[in-house]
Amino acid sequence: MNDRVTIAVADGIADVRLNRADKMNAIDPAMFEGIAAAIDRLAGMAEVRVVVLSGEGRAFCAGLDMASMAGGGSGLSLDDRTYGDANLVQQVAWGWRTLPMPVIAAVHGVAFGGGFQIMSGADIRIAHHRRGSRSARRIGGWYPTWRGSRSGGRWRATTCCAN
């Protein structure tokens, strides 16, 4: 794991935080790796009963860091299925669904694009009423309906807004 994602465990609760507040937790190659590593680590933590996923700073996740992806030099492959049916880019959203414990996304600020997909991978989403959430039709391999979220009825039933 790297410094892009932190995990603190106390009393069976894993507090997982996207840790790039200066960029509103925008996803760069290191963030992709950090999230996937956090999911792998959590999968082996029998003492964890629940995961709470949030972002440091003023946003949950602003989506893809376009500056880090400019010029196609990210080194990310969309073809390599290194996580079963998923590639690394898909794993950061889908991987939360594979964990043996429930995942709660505590969303504040924005959850755009890939951030929306990560949020959608959680079993329960609790969002501040003034948050912004958007998922583009297609940006760099991210699709609003692919695997990160379940059916619309289930999604609506597990999403709520907090004042």
C-alpha positions in Angstrom: 0.0 0.0 0.0 1.1 3.6 -0.5 0.3 7.0 1.0 -2.7 7.6 -1.2 -5.0 5.4 1.0 -4.8 5.0 4.8 -6.4 2.3 7.0 -6.9 2.6 10.7 -8.6 -0.3 12.6 -10.2 0.1 16.0 -12.9 -2.1 17.6 -13.5 -4.0 14.4 -14.1 -0.9 12.3 -11.7 -0.2 9.5 -11.5 3.6 8.7 -10.3 3.7 5.1 -9.5 7.2 3.7 -8.6 8.4 0.3 -5.6 10.6 1.2 -4.9 13.2 -1.5 -6.8 16.2 -0.1 -4.7 18.7 -2.0 -6.2 17.3 -5.3 -9.7 16.5 -3.8 -8.7 12.8 -3.8 -8.5 12.7 -7.6 -7.4 9.3 -8.9 -3.9 9.0 -10.4 -2.0 5.8 -11.0 -0.7 5.7 -7.4 -4.3 6.1 -6.1 -5.5 3.2 -8.3 -2.7 1.1 -6.8 -3.4 2.3 -3.2 -7.1 1.5 -3.4 -6.5 -1.9 -4.9 -3.9 -2.7 -2.2 -6.2 -1.5 0.5 -9.0 -3.8 -0.7 -6.5 -6.7 -0.8 -5.3 -6.0 2.7 -8.9 -5.7 4.1 -9.9 -9.0 2.5 -7.4 -10.7 4.9 -8.3 -8.9 8.0 -10.6 -11.2 10.0 -10.8 -8.8 12.9 -12.6 -6.2 10.7 -16.4 -6.3 10.9 -17.2 -3.2 8.9 -15.3 -0.8 6.6 -16.0 3.0 6.5 -14.7 4.5 3.3 -14.3 8.3 3.1 -12.0 11.0 1.7 -9.7 13.4 3.4 -10.3 17.2 2.9 -13.2 18.8 1.2 -14.2 16.0 -1.2 -14.8 12.3 -1.3 -13.2 12.0 -4.7 -13.1 14.4 -7.7 -12.7 11.5 -10.2 -9.8 10.9 -12.6 -6.8 13.2 -12.2 -6.7 14.3 -15.9 -3.3 16.0 -15.5 -1.6 12.8 -14.4 -3.2 10.9 -17.3 -2.3 13.5 -20.0 -0.3 12.1 -22.9 -1.3 8.5 -22.2 1.7 7.9 -19.9 -0.2 6.5 -17.0 1.0 3.0 -17.5 -2.5 1.7 -16.7 -3.7 -1.2 -18.8 -7.4 -1.8 -19.4 -6.7 -5.2 -21.0 -5.0 -7.0 -18.1 -7.5 -8.8 -15.9 -5.4 -9.0 -12.9 -8.3 -9.1 -10.4 -10.4 -12.0 -11.8 -12.8 -10.4 -14.3 -11.6 -6.9 -13.5 -8.6 -4.8 -14.4 -7.0 -2.4 -12.0 -9.2 0.5 -13.0 -12.4 -1.5 -12.4 -11.1 -3.1 -9.2 -11.1 0.2 -7.3 -14.9 0.2 -7.5 -15.8 -3.5 -7.9 -13.3 -4.7 -5.3 -15.4 -3.3 -2.4 -18.2 -5.7 -3.4 -15.8 -8.7 -3.0 -15.0 -8.0 0.7 -16.5 -10.3 3.3 -17.6 -7.4 5.5 -20.0 -4.5 4.7 -18.6 -1.3 3.2 -20.1 2.1 4.1 -19.1 5.0 1.9 -19.3 8.3 3.9 -19.5 10.8 1.1 -18.9 14.6 1.5 -18.1 17.1 -1.1 -17.9 15.8 -4.7 -18.0 12.3 -6.0 -17.4 12.7 -9.7 -16.7 10.1 -12.4 -14.4 7.5 -10.9 -15.2 8.8 -7.4 -18.9 8.1 -8.1 -17.9 4.6 -9.2 -15.9 4.0 -6.0 -18.9 5.3 -3.9 -21.2 3.0 -5.9 -19.1 0.0 -5.0 -20.0 0.3 -1.3 -22.9 -1.6 0.2 -24.2 1.4 2.0 -23.7 5.1 0.9 -24.3 7.9 3.3 -23.9 11.3 1.6 -24.1 14.8 2.9 -27.1 16.6 1.3 -24.8 19.2 -0.4 -22.5 16.7 -2.1 -22.2 16.6 -5.8 -22.3 13.3 -7.7 -21.9 12.8 -11.4 -20.9 9.9 -13.6 -19.9 10.7 -17.2 -21.1 8.5 -20.0 -17.5 7.4 -20.8 -14.2 8.9 -19.6 -11.1 6.8 -19.8 -12.8 3.4 -19.4 -15.2 4.4 -16.6 -18.8 3.6 -17.3 -21.6 4.7 -15.0 -23.3 1.2 -15.0 -20.4 -1.2 -15.1 -20.1 -3.6 -12.2 -19.5 -1.0 -9.5 -23.1 -0.6 -8.7 -26.0 -3.1 -8.5 -29.4 -2.6 -9.9 -31.0 0.8 -9.5 -33.5 -0.4 -7.0 -30.9 -1.8 -4.7 -28.7 1.3 -5.2 -31.5 3.7 -4.2 -32.4 1.5 -1.3 -28.9 1.7 0.2 -28.2 5.4 -0.5 -29.3 8.1 1.9 -28.5 11.7 2.5 -27.5 13.2 5.8 -28.1 16.8 6.8 
